[in-house]
Amino acid sequence: MAPVALRFLGSGDAFGSGGRFQTCMHLSGAEGGAILIDCGASSLIAMKREGVDPGDVSAVVLSHLHGDHFGGVPFLILDAQFSRRTRPLWIVGPPGVRGRVEAAMEVFFPGSTAVRRKFNVEFLDLAERQATSVGPAAVTAFPVVHASGAPSYALRVEYGGRTIAYSGDTEWTESLPDAAQDTDVFVCEAYTFDTPVKFHLDYKTVEAQAERLGARRIILTHMGRNMLAREAEARFERAHDGLLVRL
């Protein structure tokens, strides 16, 4: 198998805690191009800082429709337009993803949805617990508990012979072990260290459930101020902007 690289372009929460970019992960190494897992509002900046070519991205897979997880998509589309991209760009996420992305585009750049481009933007709604072909990847969505105006998902992504799971934003739910079981890496939210916050995970809950999750490796992400202040106490790896993981 060819080597697969998982790069954390953004590992932060919605508020830029610790000076981090918002959530965005970049998977590369498989035929068919790279994919992004989530694309927060700051993601295009993060890509260019890390020297990642947005033109190599074949698809964006979204866990849920909050701005710190999908708000970078309008900028990615406009960058592709002005870079004269020609191959399609797939935007894949919860039901209603097209409407939310196009509404955001019209707020940020009025008239932008009506522009004729040299490439197609293709939208696809994920169905729960069904593997969906997304360019070079197969993506399975698992329902989680996070209010976002549309279903919110944990994601299980098969790419280049590796399997990566991602919690998205959620409080503890029994679908997480289903998503994470037997994966090469489970990227998991740890918004706080031990303080319960509705719709979010804390580190102590993740630690208590680690064996049930069944992943070969756990990397924590989406850490808020409370968690960042105590991250050295965690026994799992912690993501940071620019972290490159070889799988």
C-alpha positions as CSV (number, residue, x, y, z in Angstrom):
1,M,0.0,0.0,0.0
2,A,1.1,3.5,-0.8
3,P,1.8,5.7,2.3
4,V,-1.1,7.8,3.4
5,A,-0.6,11.2,5.1
6,L,-3.1,12.8,7.5
7,R,-2.2,16.4,8.1
8,F,-4.0,18.6,10.6
9,L,-4.4,21.9,8.9
10,G,-6.6,23.2,11.7
11,S,-7.0,21.6,15.1
12,G,-8.8,24.3,17.0
13,D,-12.3,25.1,18.3
14,A,-14.7,27.7,17.0
15,F,-13.0,30.5,18.9
16,G,-9.4,30.1,17.9
17,S,-8.3,28.9,21.3
18,G,-4.6,28.8,21.6
19,G,-4.3,30.7,18.3
20,R,-5.3,27.6,16.3
21,F,-7.1,27.4,13.0
22,Q,-10.5,25.8,12.9
23,T,-11.0,22.2,12.1
24,C,-9.6,20.9,8.8
25,M,-7.8,17.6,8.1
26,H,-6.1,16.7,4.8
27,L,-5.7,13.1,3.6
28,S,-3.3,12.5,0.8
29,G,-1.5,9.6,-0.9
30,A,-4.2,7.7,-2.7
31,E,-4.9,7.8,-6.4
32,G,-7.7,10.2,-7.2
33,G,-6.5,13.1,-5.2
34,A,-6.5,14.4,-1.6
35,I,-9.6,14.9,0.5
36,L,-10.5,17.3,3.3
37,I,-12.3,16.2,6.4
38,D,-14.1,19.4,7.5
39,C,-13.2,22.8,6.3
40,G,-13.6,25.5,8.9
41,A,-13.7,29.2,8.0
42,S,-9.9,29.6,8.3
43,S,-9.0,26.5,6.3
44,L,-7.8,28.1,3.1
45,I,-5.4,30.2,5.1
46,A,-4.1,27.1,6.8
47,M,-3.7,25.2,3.6
48,K,-1.6,28.0,2.1
49,R,0.5,28.3,5.2
50,E,1.3,24.6,5.1
51,G,2.0,24.6,1.3
52,V,-1.0,22.4,0.5
53,D,-2.4,23.0,-3.0
54,P,-6.2,23.4,-2.8
55,G,-6.3,22.3,-6.5
56,D,-5.2,18.8,-5.4
57,V,-8.4,18.4,-3.3
58,S,-10.9,16.2,-5.0
59,A,-13.6,16.2,-2.2
60,V,-14.5,17.9,1.0
61,V,-16.3,15.7,3.6
62,L,-18.2,17.6,6.3
63,S,-19.2,16.2,9.7
64,H,-21.7,18.9,10.4
65,L,-22.9,22.3,9.3
66,H,-21.4,24.8,11.8
67,G,-19.2,27.6,10.5
68,D,-16.1,26.3,12.2
69,H,-16.5,23.0,10.3
70,F,-17.8,24.1,6.8
71,G,-17.3,27.9,6.7
72,G,-14.2,27.6,4.5
73,V,-16.0,25.9,1.6
74,P,-17.1,29.2,-0.1
75,F,-13.5,30.4,0.0
76,L,-12.2,27.1,-1.4
77,I,-14.7,27.3,-4.3
78,L,-13.8,30.9,-5.1
79,D,-10.0,30.1,-4.9
80,A,-10.6,27.3,-7.3
81,Q,-12.5,29.6,-9.7
82,F,-9.7,32.2,-9.8
83,S,-7.1,29.5,-10.0
84,R,-8.9,28.2,-13.1
85,R,-9.6,24.7,-11.8
86,T,-11.2,22.4,-14.3
87,R,-11.9,19.1,-12.5
88,P,-15.0,18.7,-10.4
89,L,-15.0,19.5,-6.6
90,W,-17.2,17.3,-4.5
91,I,-18.8,18.7,-1.3
92,V,-20.2,15.9,0.8
93,G,-22.0,16.1,4.1
94,P,-25.3,15.9,6.0
95,P,-28.6,16.3,4.2
96,G,-29.1,20.0,3.2
97,V,-25.4,20.6,2.6
98,R,-25.9,22.2,-0.8
99,G,-28.4,24.7,0.6
100,R,-26.2,25.7,3.5
101,V,-23.1,26.1,1.5
102,E,-24.8,28.1,-1.2
103,A,-26.5,30.3,1.4
104,A,-23.1,31.0,3.0
105,M,-21.7,31.9,-0.4
106,E,-24.4,34.4,-1.1
107,V,-23.9,36.0,2.3
108,F,-20.1,36.3,1.8
109,F,-20.0,36.9,-1.9
110,P,-23.4,38.0,-3.3
111,G,-24.0,36.5,-6.8
112,S,-21.3,33.9,-6.5
113,T,-23.6,30.9,-6.8
114,A,-24.8,32.1,-10.3
115,V,-21.2,32.4,-11.7
116,R,-20.4,30.0,-14.5
117,R,-17.1,28.2,-13.7
118,K,-14.8,26.0,-15.6
119,F,-15.4,23.2,-13.1
120,N,-18.4,21.7,-11.5
121,V,-19.2,21.8,-7.8
122,E,-21.0,18.6,-7.0
123,F,-23.0,18.1,-3.8
124,L,-23.8,14.8,-2.2
125,D,-25.9,14.1,1.0
126,L,-24.6,11.3,3.2
127,A,-27.0,8.6,4.4
128,E,-26.5,7.2,7.9
129,R,-24.5,4.0,8.2
130,Q,-24.1,3.4,4.5
131,A,-20.7,3.4,2.9
132,T,-20.7,6.1,0.2
133,S,-18.1,6.4,-2.6
134,V,-16.5,9.9,-2.5
135,G,-13.7,10.1,-5.1
136,P,-10.8,8.1,-3.8
137,A,-12.5,7.4,-0.4
138,A,-15.5,5.5,1.0
139,V,-17.2,7.4,3.8
140,T,-19.7,6.1,6.3
141,A,-21.6,8.6,8.5
142,F,-22.8,7.8,12.0
143,P,-25.3,10.0,13.8
144,V,-24.1,11.9,16.8
145,V,-25.5,14.4,19.4
146,H,-24.7,17.9,18.3
147,A,-27.3,20.6,17.4
148,S,-26.3,22.2,14.1
149,G,-29.5,22.8,12.2
150,A,-29.0,19.5,10.3
151,P,-27.9,16.0,11.2
152,S,-24.4,15.8,12.7
153,Y,-22.1,12.9,12.1
154,A,-19.1,11.0,13.2
155,L,-17.2,9.9,10.0
156,R,-15.5,6.7,9.1
157,V,-13.2,7.2,6.1
158,E,-11.5,4.4,4.1
159,Y,-8.7,5.9,2.0
160,G,-5.7,4.4,0.4
161,G,-6.0,1.2,2.3
162,R,-6.3,2.9,5.7
163,T,-9.3,3.7,7.9
164,I,-9.6,7.0,9.7
165,A,-12.5,7.8,12.0
166,Y,-13.5,11.2,13.3
167,S,-15.9,12.0,16.1
168,G,-17.0,15.4,14.7
169,D,-18.5,17.5,17.5
170,T,-20.7,15.5,19.9
171,E,-21.4,14.5,23.5
172,W,-20.8,10.8,24.2
173,T,-23.1,8.6,22.2
174,E,-23.1,4.9,21.5
175,S,-22.5,5.4,17.8
176,L,-18.9,6.4,18.5
177,P,-17.6,2.9,19.1
178,D,-19.3,1.8,15.8
179,A,-17.4,4.5,13.9
180,A,-14.0,4.0,15.6
181,Q,-13.8,0.2,15.9
182,D,-10.7,-1.3,14.4
183,T,-9.6,2.0,12.7
184,D,-5.9,3.0,12.2
185,V,-6.6,6.3,13.9
186,F,-9.6,7.8,15.7
187,V,-9.5,11.6,15.7
188,C,-11.6,12.6,18.7
189,E,-12.9,15.9,20.0
190,A,-11.8,16.8,23.6
191,Y,-13.3,20.2,24.0
192,T,-12.7,20.3,27.8
193,F,-10.6,18.3,30.2
194,D,-13.3,17.1,32.6
195,T,-16.1,19.7,32.5
196,P,-19.3,18.4,30.9
197,V,-20.5,20.7,28.1
198,K,-23.7,19.9,26.2
199,F,-23.1,18.6,22.7
200,H,-19.3,18.2,23.3
201,L,-16.9,15.6,24.6
202,D,-14.4,16.0,27.4
203,Y,-11.1,14.2,27.8
204,K,-12.1,12.2,30.8
205,T,-15.0,10.7,29.0
206,V,-12.8,9.7,26.1
207,E,-10.3,8.2,28.4
208,A,-13.0,6.2,30.2
209,Q,-14.4,4.9,26.9
210,A,-11.1,4.3,25.1
211,E,-11.2,0.5,25.2
212,R,-14.7,0.4,23.9
213,L,-13.8,2.7,21.0
214,G,-11.4,0.0,19.8
215,A,-9.1,2.2,17.7
216,R,-5.4,1.4,17.3
217,R,-4.6,5.1,17.9
218,I,-6.5,8.1,19.3
219,I,-5.6,11.7,18.5
220,L,-7.4,14.5,20.4
221,T,-8.5,17.6,18.6
222,H,-10.9,20.6,18.8
223,M,-9.5,21.5,22.3
224,G,-10.8,24.6,24.0
225,R,-9.0,26.8,26.6
226,N,-9.7,24.5,29.5
227,M,-8.3,21.4,27.7
228,L,-5.3,23.2,26.3
229,A,-4.4,24.4,29.8
230,R,-4.3,20.7,30.9
231,E,-3.4,18.8,27.8
232,A,-0.1,17.6,29.2
233,E,-2.1,15.5,31.6
234,A,-3.7,13.5,28.7
235,R,-2.4,10.1,27.8
236,F,-3.4,10.3,24.2
237,E,-1.7,12.2,21.4
238,R,-2.9,15.7,20.8
239,A,-3.3,17.4,17.5
240,H,-1.8,20.7,16.6
241,D,-1.9,22.8,13.5
242,G,0.5,21.3,11.0
243,L,0.8,17.9,12.6
244,L,1.6,15.3,10.0
245,V,0.7,11.7,10.7
246,R,1.9,8.9,8.5
247,L,-0.5,6.0,8.3
